[in-house]
Amino acid sequence: MNALEKLKLTKELRGLIESIPEKKGMDKLQSTKRLRELIELLGGKSNEAVNRLFQSIIDGDVKVSVELLQNVRSEAEKNLDDPLLLEAVNVLISQVNELVGTEQA
């Protein structure tokens, strides 16, 4: 990668870092995923420590269940500062809200 490409990626990275806190829902999730990609492209180690459970929840590969919630709690207790924890919990909250909403109808 040449210097110009690195400069463009760095500029995009800075923009994402500034805009992510203001985003909501899927826009925030997609922006965070792109942020990790940019860090990796620029030589960082963003994917090395990615919690696979949290990532699978964010990607929609698993659905909410009591067992899943227990697993999330267990993983969260290991590392409350995991950057994917909040995203994963937000996805699970959305899934629970959808379940509750459909059961009440």
VMD Tcl script that builds the backbone (N, CA, C; Angstrom):
set m [mol new atoms 315]
animate dup $m
set s [atomselect $m all]
$s set {name element resname resid chain x y z} {
  {N N MET 1 A 0.853 -1.168 0.000}
  {CA C MET 1 A 0.000 0.000 0.000}
  {C C MET 1 A 0.907 1.242 0.000}
  {N N ASN 2 A 0.600 2.156 -0.884}
  {CA C ASN 2 A 1.431 3.361 -0.962}
  {C C ASN 2 A 0.971 4.424 0.037}
  {N N ALA 3 A 1.736 5.479 0.132}
  {CA C ALA 3 A 1.478 6.521 1.130}
  {C C ALA 3 A 0.141 7.217 0.910}
  {N N LEU 4 A -0.249 7.419 -0.347}
  {CA C LEU 4 A -1.520 8.076 -0.632}
  {C C LEU 4 A -2.698 7.225 -0.174}
  {N N GLU 5 A -2.633 5.926 -0.416}
  {CA C GLU 5 A -3.696 5.023 0.035}
  {C C GLU 5 A -3.803 5.015 1.557}
  {N N LYS 6 A -2.636 5.002 2.236}
  {CA C LYS 6 A -2.636 5.038 3.696}
  {C C LYS 6 A -3.245 6.337 4.210}
  {N N LEU 7 A -2.943 7.421 3.546}
  {CA C LEU 7 A -3.488 8.718 3.940}
  {C C LEU 7 A -5.007 8.728 3.810}
  {N N LYS 8 A -5.526 8.192 2.706}
  {CA C LYS 8 A -6.976 8.138 2.492}
  {C C LYS 8 A -7.653 7.273 3.553}
  {N N LEU 9 A -7.048 6.120 3.844}
  {CA C LEU 9 A -7.619 5.227 4.861}
  {C C LEU 9 A -7.576 5.874 6.246}
  {N N THR 10 A -6.504 6.577 6.539}
  {CA C THR 10 A -6.382 7.255 7.830}
  {C C THR 10 A -7.434 8.348 7.964}
  {N N LYS 11 A -7.670 9.068 6.882}
  {CA C LYS 11 A -8.696 10.116 6.896}
  {C C LYS 11 A -10.078 9.502 7.139}
  {N N GLU 12 A -10.369 8.387 6.471}
  {CA C GLU 12 A -11.644 7.694 6.678}
  {C C GLU 12 A -11.751 7.203 8.123}
  {N N LEU 13 A -10.658 6.677 8.655}
  {CA C LEU 13 A -10.630 6.185 10.033}
  {C C LEU 13 A -10.954 7.303 11.021}
  {N N ARG 14 A -10.331 8.445 10.843}
  {CA C ARG 14 A -10.597 9.585 11.725}
  {C C ARG 14 A -12.060 10.015 11.662}
  {N N GLY 15 A -12.603 10.056 10.454}
  {CA C GLY 15 A -14.004 10.430 10.292}
  {C C GLY 15 A -14.939 9.464 11.000}
  {N N LEU 16 A -14.646 8.170 10.887}
  {CA C LEU 16 A -15.472 7.167 11.562}
  {C C LEU 16 A -15.392 7.296 13.077}
  {N N ILE 17 A -14.192 7.500 13.583}
  {CA C ILE 17 A -14.013 7.626 15.031}
  {C C ILE 17 A -14.848 8.785 15.570}
  {N N GLU 18 A -14.912 9.874 14.828}
  {CA C GLU 18 A -15.681 11.038 15.258}
  {C C GLU 18 A -17.184 10.834 15.108}
  {N N SER 19 A -17.606 10.061 14.097}
  {CA C SER 19 A -19.036 9.950 13.813}
  {C C SER 19 A -19.739 8.789 14.520}
  {N N ILE 20 A -19.012 7.756 14.905}
  {CA C ILE 20 A -19.649 6.569 15.494}
  {C C ILE 20 A -20.490 6.884 16.738}
  {N N PRO 21 A -20.012 7.702 17.668}
  {CA C PRO 21 A -20.844 7.949 18.865}
  {C C PRO 21 A -22.218 8.546 18.559}
  {N N GLU 22 A -22.355 9.243 17.440}
  {CA C GLU 22 A -23.618 9.882 17.087}
  {C C GLU 22 A -24.559 8.958 16.321}
  {N N LYS 23 A -24.049 7.853 15.815}
  {CA C LYS 23 A -24.853 6.952 14.995}
  {C C LYS 23 A -25.720 6.054 15.863}
  {N N LYS 24 A -26.732 5.478 15.255}
  {CA C LYS 24 A -27.663 4.594 15.949}
  {C C LYS 24 A -27.848 3.302 15.169}
  {N N GLY 25 A -28.220 2.268 15.857}
  {CA C GLY 25 A -28.623 1.006 15.254}
  {C C GLY 25 A -27.632 0.403 14.285}
  {N N MET 26 A -28.149 -0.001 13.131}
  {CA C MET 26 A -27.346 -0.693 12.132}
  {C C MET 26 A -26.239 0.189 11.566}
  {N N ASP 27 A -26.486 1.494 11.447}
  {CA C ASP 27 A -25.434 2.404 10.969}
  {C C ASP 27 A -24.226 2.350 11.893}
  {N N LYS 28 A -24.488 2.292 13.198}
  {CA C LYS 28 A -23.400 2.233 14.170}
  {C C LYS 28 A -22.655 0.908 14.050}
  {N N LEU 29 A -23.401 -0.181 13.891}
  {CA C LEU 29 A -22.769 -1.490 13.767}
  {C C LEU 29 A -21.915 -1.583 12.511}
  {N N GLN 30 A -22.442 -1.101 11.397}
  {CA C GLN 30 A -21.691 -1.143 10.144}
  {C C GLN 30 A -20.456 -0.251 10.210}
  {N N SER 31 A -20.589 0.897 10.838}
  {CA C SER 31 A -19.449 1.805 10.968}
  {C C SER 31 A -18.365 1.194 11.849}
  {N N THR 32 A -18.774 0.518 12.896}
  {CA C THR 32 A -17.806 -0.121 13.784}
  {C C THR 32 A -17.082 -1.249 13.070}
  {N N LYS 33 A -17.824 -1.995 12.266}
  {CA C LYS 33 A -17.204 -3.078 11.488}
  {C C LYS 33 A -16.180 -2.491 10.509}
  {N N ARG 34 A -16.537 -1.400 9.846}
  {CA C ARG 34 A -15.607 -0.749 8.915}
  {C C ARG 34 A -14.387 -0.206 9.663}
  {N N LEU 35 A -14.599 0.311 10.869}
  {CA C LEU 35 A -13.500 0.819 11.679}
  {C C LEU 35 A -12.483 -0.287 11.939}
  {N N ARG 36 A -12.951 -1.459 12.303}
  {CA C ARG 36 A -12.047 -2.592 12.536}
  {C C ARG 36 A -11.296 -2.967 11.261}
  {N N GLU 37 A -11.989 -2.923 10.121}
  {CA C GLU 37 A -11.347 -3.231 8.838}
  {C C GLU 37 A -10.219 -2.230 8.546}
  {N N LEU 38 A -10.509 -0.954 8.775}
  {CA C LEU 38 A -9.506 0.076 8.512}
  {C C LEU 38 A -8.290 -0.088 9.412}
  {N N ILE 39 A -8.527 -0.392 10.676}
  {CA C ILE 39 A -7.412 -0.595 11.597}
  {C C ILE 39 A -6.542 -1.744 11.111}
  {N N GLU 40 A -7.171 -2.804 10.671}
  {CA C GLU 40 A -6.415 -3.952 10.178}
  {C C GLU 40 A -5.644 -3.607 8.900}
  {N N LEU 41 A -6.282 -2.890 7.990}
  {CA C LEU 41 A -5.613 -2.493 6.747}
  {C C LEU 41 A -4.403 -1.605 7.009}
  {N N LEU 42 A -4.494 -0.802 8.041}
  {CA C LEU 42 A -3.402 0.108 8.369}
  {C C LEU 42 A -2.340 -0.539 9.262}
  {N N GLY 43 A -2.464 -1.829 9.463}
  {CA C GLY 43 A -1.431 -2.549 10.201}
  {C C GLY 43 A -1.729 -2.789 11.655}
  {N N GLY 44 A -2.929 -2.448 12.102}
  {CA C GLY 44 A -3.301 -2.692 13.493}
  {C C GLY 44 A -3.709 -4.140 13.708}
  {N N LYS 45 A -4.035 -4.460 14.930}
  {CA C LYS 45 A -4.400 -5.829 15.282}
  {C C LYS 45 A -5.824 -5.883 15.808}
  {N N SER 46 A -6.772 -5.337 15.085}
  {CA C SER 46 A -8.136 -5.265 15.582}
  {C C SER 46 A -8.816 -6.625 15.640}
  {N N ASN 47 A -8.540 -7.503 14.701}
  {CA C ASN 47 A -9.240 -8.783 14.675}
  {C C ASN 47 A -8.589 -9.844 15.549}
  {N N GLU 48 A -7.394 -9.586 16.018}
  {CA C GLU 48 A -6.688 -10.588 16.795}
  {C C GLU 48 A -7.432 -10.925 18.088}
  {N N ALA 49 A -8.020 -9.932 18.720}
  {CA C ALA 49 A -8.655 -10.145 20.008}
  {C C ALA 49 A -10.178 -10.073 19.935}
  {N N VAL 50 A -10.764 -10.269 18.768}
  {CA C VAL 50 A -12.209 -10.177 18.614}
  {C C VAL 50 A -12.870 -11.356 19.314}
  {N N ASN 51 A -13.824 -11.038 20.159}
  {CA C ASN 51 A -14.582 -12.073 20.846}
  {C C ASN 51 A -15.555 -12.694 19.840}
  {N N ARG 52 A -15.378 -13.966 19.561}
  {CA C ARG 52 A -16.176 -14.627 18.531}
  {C C ARG 52 A -17.662 -14.691 18.890}
  {N N LEU 53 A -17.968 -14.854 20.167}
  {CA C LEU 53 A -19.369 -14.892 20.595}
  {C C LEU 53 A -20.037 -13.554 20.303}
  {N N PHE 54 A -19.398 -12.471 20.740}
  {CA C PHE 54 A -19.976 -11.144 20.516}
  {C C PHE 54 A -20.102 -10.858 19.023}
  {N N GLN 55 A -19.078 -11.213 18.247}
  {CA C GLN 55 A -19.112 -10.960 16.809}
  {C C GLN 55 A -20.229 -11.752 16.145}
  {N N SER 56 A -20.461 -12.987 16.576}
  {CA C SER 56 A -21.531 -13.796 15.976}
  {C C SER 56 A -22.900 -13.198 16.271}
  {N N ILE 57 A -23.060 -12.588 17.437}
  {CA C ILE 57 A -24.321 -11.923 17.773}
  {C C ILE 57 A -24.510 -10.704 16.887}
  {N N ILE 58 A -23.466 -9.891 16.759}
  {CA C ILE 58 A -23.523 -8.675 15.944}
  {C C ILE 58 A -23.818 -9.019 14.490}
  {N N ASP 59 A -23.203 -10.087 13.996}
  {CA C ASP 59 A -23.401 -10.496 12.604}
  {C C ASP 59 A -24.750 -11.163 12.368}
  {N N GLY 60 A -25.499 -11.441 13.437}
  {CA C GLY 60 A -26.812 -12.067 13.292}
  {C C GLY 60 A -26.754 -13.564 13.086}
  {N N ASP 61 A -25.639 -14.186 13.456}
  {CA C ASP 61 A -25.487 -15.625 13.261}
  {C C ASP 61 A -26.191 -16.441 14.335}
  {N N VAL 62 A -26.505 -15.829 15.477}
  {CA C VAL 62 A -27.176 -16.529 16.567}
  {C C VAL 62 A -28.379 -15.718 17.017}
  {N N LYS 63 A -29.341 -16.408 17.563}
  {CA C LYS 63 A -30.551 -15.746 18.065}
  {C C LYS 63 A -30.594 -15.836 19.576}
  {N N VAL 64 A -31.307 -14.912 20.176}
  {CA C VAL 64 A -31.376 -14.815 21.624}
  {C C VAL 64 A -31.988 -16.078 22.232}
  {N N SER 65 A -31.379 -16.517 23.327}
  {CA C SER 65 A -31.882 -17.639 24.110}
  {C C SER 65 A -31.329 -17.475 25.518}
  {N N VAL 66 A -31.879 -18.214 26.457}
  {CA C VAL 66 A -31.392 -18.137 27.827}
  {C C VAL 66 A -29.928 -18.572 27.886}
  {N N GLU 67 A -29.600 -19.641 27.185}
  {CA C GLU 67 A -28.220 -20.126 27.172}
  {C C GLU 67 A -27.278 -19.073 26.587}
  {N N LEU 68 A -27.694 -18.421 25.516}
  {CA C LEU 68 A -26.863 -17.388 24.895}
  {C C LEU 68 A -26.635 -16.227 25.856}
  {N N LEU 69 A -27.683 -15.808 26.550}
  {CA C LEU 69 A -27.545 -14.714 27.510}
  {C C LEU 69 A -26.589 -15.088 28.645}
  {N N GLN 70 A -26.630 -16.344 29.082}
  {CA C GLN 70 A -25.706 -16.803 30.115}
  {C C GLN 70 A -24.267 -16.784 29.595}
  {N N ASN 71 A -24.084 -17.195 28.348}
  {CA C ASN 71 A -22.743 -17.172 27.743}
  {C C ASN 71 A -22.211 -15.747 27.617}
  {N N VAL 72 A -23.088 -14.831 27.234}
  {CA C VAL 72 A -22.685 -13.426 27.100}
  {C C VAL 72 A -22.271 -12.875 28.465}
  {N N ARG 73 A -23.047 -13.212 29.478}
  {CA C ARG 73 A -22.706 -12.745 30.829}
  {C C ARG 73 A -21.335 -13.280 31.253}
  {N N SER 74 A -21.105 -14.544 30.992}
  {CA C SER 74 A -19.834 -15.166 31.346}
  {C C SER 74 A -18.668 -14.483 30.626}
  {N N GLU 75 A -18.829 -14.229 29.335}
  {CA C GLU 75 A -17.783 -13.557 28.555}
  {C C GLU 75 A -17.591 -12.116 29.020}
  {N N ALA 76 A -18.681 -11.449 29.344}
  {CA C ALA 76 A -18.600 -10.054 29.793}
  {C C ALA 76 A -17.841 -9.952 31.111}
  {N N GLU 77 A -18.036 -10.935 31.980}
  {CA C GLU 77 A -17.334 -10.921 33.263}
  {C C GLU 77 A -15.824 -11.071 33.077}
  {N N LYS 78 A -15.411 -11.711 31.990}
  {CA C LYS 78 A -13.983 -11.866 31.703}
  {C C LYS 78 A -13.351 -10.541 31.292}
  {N N ASN 79 A -14.125 -9.724 30.523}
  {CA C ASN 79 A -13.577 -8.470 30.010}
  {C C ASN 79 A -14.707 -7.478 29.752}
  {N N LEU 80 A -14.985 -6.651 30.749}
  {CA C LEU 80 A -16.050 -5.651 30.604}
  {C C LEU 80 A -15.685 -4.545 29.625}
  {N N ASP 81 A -14.416 -4.434 29.274}
  {CA C ASP 81 A -13.974 -3.390 28.360}
  {C C ASP 81 A -13.919 -3.852 26.912}
  {N N ASP 82 A -14.427 -5.042 26.627}
  {CA C ASP 82 A -14.418 -5.543 25.255}
  {C C ASP 82 A -15.210 -4.576 24.376}
  {N N PRO 83 A -14.619 -4.094 23.279}
  {CA C PRO 83 A -15.305 -3.111 22.440}
  {C C PRO 83 A -16.566 -3.646 21.769}
  {N N LEU 84 A -16.705 -4.947 21.650}
  {CA C LEU 84 A -17.892 -5.519 21.005}
  {C C LEU 84 A -19.020 -5.820 21.982}
  {N N LEU 85 A -18.741 -5.767 23.281}
  {CA C LEU 85 A -19.744 -6.122 24.280}
  {C C LEU 85 A -21.004 -5.278 24.155}
  {N N LEU 86 A -20.858 -3.979 24.112}
  {CA C LEU 86 A -22.018 -3.090 24.046}
  {C C LEU 86 A -22.832 -3.332 22.778}
  {N N GLU 87 A -22.154 -3.504 21.658}
  {CA C GLU 87 A -22.851 -3.768 20.399}
  {C C GLU 87 A -23.638 -5.067 20.475}
  {N N ALA 88 A -23.004 -6.113 21.009}
  {CA C ALA 88 A -23.658 -7.420 21.110}
  {C C ALA 88 A -24.883 -7.332 22.011}
  {N N VAL 89 A -24.753 -6.648 23.131}
  {CA C VAL 89 A -25.877 -6.502 24.052}
  {C C VAL 89 A -27.007 -5.715 23.394}
  {N N ASN 90 A -26.682 -4.680 22.644}
  {CA C ASN 90 A -27.719 -3.903 21.948}
  {C C ASN 90 A -28.468 -4.765 20.931}
  {N N VAL 91 A -27.755 -5.621 20.222}
  {CA C VAL 91 A -28.406 -6.527 19.263}
  {C C VAL 91 A -29.335 -7.478 20.003}
  {N N LEU 92 A -28.869 -8.017 21.126}
  {CA C LEU 92 A -29.707 -8.930 21.906}
  {C C LEU 92 A -30.946 -8.223 22.457}
  {N N ILE 93 A -30.788 -6.998 22.895}
  {CA C ILE 93 A -31.938 -6.230 23.389}
  {C C ILE 93 A -32.962 -6.052 22.275}
  {N N SER 94 A -32.496 -5.748 21.083}
  {CA C SER 94 A -33.407 -5.606 19.940}
  {C C SER 94 A -34.146 -6.906 19.669}
  {N N GLN 95 A -33.426 -8.031 19.731}
  {CA C GLN 95 A -34.061 -9.328 19.501}
  {C C GLN 95 A -35.102 -9.633 20.570}
  {N N VAL 96 A -34.790 -9.338 21.825}
  {CA C VAL 96 A -35.742 -9.567 22.913}
  {C C VAL 96 A -36.968 -8.685 22.720}
  {N N ASN 97 A -36.763 -7.431 22.356}
  {CA C ASN 97 A -37.889 -6.523 22.124}
  {C C ASN 97 A -38.788 -7.022 20.998}
  {N N GLU 98 A -38.174 -7.565 19.953}
  {CA C GLU 98 A -38.965 -8.125 18.854}
  {C C GLU 98 A -39.787 -9.322 19.327}
  {N N LEU 99 A -39.176 -10.188 20.114}
  {CA C LEU 99 A -39.896 -11.352 20.651}
  {C C LEU 99 A -41.058 -10.944 21.534}
  {N N VAL 100 A -40.814 -9.995 22.420}
  {CA C VAL 100 A -41.854 -9.531 23.332}
  {C C VAL 100 A -42.980 -8.881 22.541}
  {N N GLY 101 A -42.606 -8.097 21.544}
  {CA C GLY 101 A -43.605 -7.407 20.729}
  {C C GLY 101 A -44.485 -8.372 19.954}
  {N N THR 102 A -43.909 -9.450 19.419}
  {CA C THR 102 A -44.685 -10.409 18.652}
  {C C THR 102 A -45.545 -11.274 19.547}
  {N N GLU 103 A -45.070 -11.550 20.770}
  {CA C GLU 103 A -45.851 -12.386 21.676}
  {C C GLU 103 A -47.034 -11.629 22.242}
  {N N GLN 104 A -46.928 -10.314 22.357}
  {CA C GLN 104 A -48.017 -9.522 22.906}
  {C C GLN 104 A -49.106 -9.254 21.886}
  {N N ALA 105 A -48.798 -9.349 20.608}
  {CA C ALA 105 A -49.762 -9.011 19.557}
  {C C ALA 105 A -50.842 -10.045 19.422}
}
mol reanalyze $m
mol bondsrecalc $m
mol representation Tube
mol addrep $m
